[in-house]
Amino acid sequence: MNGNRKLFTVFILIMALSLAGCTGGTSEENPPQESSELEALQEQIEEKDTEIESLTTEVSQLQEELNELQAEPPEDPVPLSTGPTPGASLLTTAMEVIDLIEDMNMSDLDVYVHPSKGVRFTPYDYVDLQNDIVIQAAQFQNLVNSPIVNNWGEFDGTGDPIDMTFDDYYDRFIYDVDFANPEMIGNNYKIGTGNIINNVDTEYPNGQFVEFHFTGFDPQYNGMDWRSLKLVFEDHNGAWHLVGIIHGEWTI
């Protein structure tokens, strides 16, 4: 569309210059012009002819570019997430999931969720099978921007209830740091350690996990401000499906 507008503008300029050049001639009704005036007019006409020639060349170039653009096939639309690929490695599936989490794309994440078990959300490393919230795949479409406040557990140190909307919980206990670009990745290997029991192995006996980890951010805390996010998967029909999202940090 921009190429068409530019092309139209150049045509208008050519027409304007052509008309301007025509006005520089003499007619029989006008008195004879002085030689110097005729020479000046002739120079103006030559300059305009040069400009017209240059603009004509530009029109040709623009027309070629326009033809090339019109000949190019349209870009393929971004494919929708089709879910975990059977036979794909645990790490490959985890990287696909963390990219969706980074974009807060819960609508596409639902196809990675275990179809019968859903996803358990754990704010600290200790998995509480009785109290941690479990969200089923069908509910993921409506998570973002939902005004519903849930109790996700208790804050470490104070014991205050973690009463938050999903968006607030996401900002604090899912993607509080850039886990899609971590310092370290543990493939079924625990990295972050603190004072709380890390029971991912016992509470997910049929699961495997990938841990995205940062060793710390502010040197004055000597690593006590580390962060981790564990994505826990279980096999379903030959493909890894998400069953748990565990946030980890230093606890009192």
Secondary structure by P-SEA (a helix, b strand, c coil): caaaaaaaaaaaaaaaaaaaaaacccccccccccaaaaaaaaaaaaaaaaaaaaaaaaaaaaaaaaaaaaaccccccccccccccccccaaaaaaaaaaaaaacccccccccccccccbbbbcccccccccccccccccccccccccccccccccccccccccccaaaaaacccccccccccccccccccccccccccccccccccccbbbbbbcccccccccccbbbbbbbbbbcccbbbbcbbbbbcccc
